[in-house]
Amino acid sequence: MVMDLSKYKLIMSDLDNTLLPIYTQDRFVEIWFRDISKVFLSYGLDPVRAASGVNQGIRAMLYNESGRKNIEVFYEEVEKISGYTRDLIEPPTLEYYSTTFENVYDITLPNPFAVKIAELMRQKAEYAVVATMPVFTIEAVAMRMGWVGLKPEMFDHVTTAHTSSYCKPNTLYFQEILDRFGVKPEEALMIGNDVREDMYPCRELGIDTFLVTDHKITHGMPFDDFRQGTYEELIGFLEKL
């Protein structure tokens, strides 16, 4: 769907593989499991039990439809799987995402366009939002944003496990953002690289979209009829709004 709007009230952008390129998801999982297990061990927790609980907790967030915040669902599932209460799991988890999580930087790629895109999002809309998969804390998201020169304070909102009650590709994830700012779907634009997680749910809601093709993920789904282009073409599109 192509909207004829000169200016949006809300512009959202995905983070991973949109503003922040990542060249291998499998390697990400390997680094995550290795490093978070070490932190759990340093707290005297069984690393396999704790990491397995956290892994299942993340999965529970991805399928959360309870209406409760993702973080609540996460710790509930962690305790059920690992036997460790939130009081035991939360300190090492927060420490990991504030420190050792930085090792994931090794599997990312630079994006010299990220800051310019962020600046244009603020210039061309009343609200600018980082609409990233909300399974991390703000500390973890802020660290990843920093790798391409971005900071949470450059935006009006960043979705996290503490702020969101759903995950992509659930349309309610995007509706929650719209409701937060009192914006109608036709007044919003979503920038993303994932056809299934970003493009189709936004189309279903009536949100305008821009598919970034530099690191696009299609899941075998049709994508030709979405507005799309490279980082440079995205910047050109935003500049003309």
Residue, then its C-alpha position, 0 to 999 in steps of 0.5 A: m500500500v502506498m500512502d500519499l502523505s507528505k509527513y507522518k505522525l509516527i515513523m518506526s524502524d526495526l533494529d536488527n538487520t535494518l539499522l544494525p546489520i547482523y551477518t549470522q544469527d546462528r553465531f549470535v545464539e552460540i555467543w549468547f549461550r556461552d557468555i550468559s552461562k558463564v555469568f550464571l555460573s559466577y552467581g552459583l547457578d547451574p548454567v545449563r538449567a538457568a540458560s535453558g530457562v532463559n531460552q524458554g522464557i524468550r520463546a514464551m515472550l515471542y508467543n505472548e498473547s496474554g496482554r501482560k508485559n513480556i518481561e512478566v511472562f519471561y520470568e514466569e516461564v524461567e521459573k517454571i523451566s529452571g526452578y530459579t525464581r526471578d530474584l535469583i535469575e534477574p541479577p545475573t541476567l541484567e549483568y550479562y545484558s549490561t556487560t558481556f552482551e557486548n561480545v555480540y558486537d563481533i557478528t555485527l556490521p557497520n551501518p554508516f547510514a543509521v544516524k542519518i536515518a534516525e535524524l530524518m525519522r525525527q525531522k519527518a514525523e512527530y514521533a520516532v520509534v525503534a520498533t525492535m523485537p521486544v525480548f531484551t532490556i533497555e540496557a541490551v537494546a541501548m548497547r546494540m544501538g550504540w554499535v551504529g552510533l545511536k542512543p535511545e534518547m534520539f527516539d521517543h520510544v524504544t520497544t523492550a520486554h518491559t514496555s511491550s505486551y506482544c512480539k512481531p509479527n503479531t499485529l497487536y505489537f504494532q497496535e500497542i505502539l500506535d495506541r501509545f502515541g494516539v496515532k492512526p495506522e494511516e499516519a504511520l510508517m514502518i521501516g524494516n528488513d523482514v517481510r514476515e515480521d515487519m511488512y505483512p503485519c503492518r500492511e494488515l493494520g494499514i500502516d505504510t511500509f518501507l522494506v530495506t533490501d540491503h539485508k532483507i529476510t523474506h521467509g519465502m514470502p512475496f515482497d515485490d509489491f512493497r515499497q522498497g530500496t537500499y539504505e540510500e534509497l530509503i534516505g532519499f524517500l525520507e528526505k522527500l517527505 
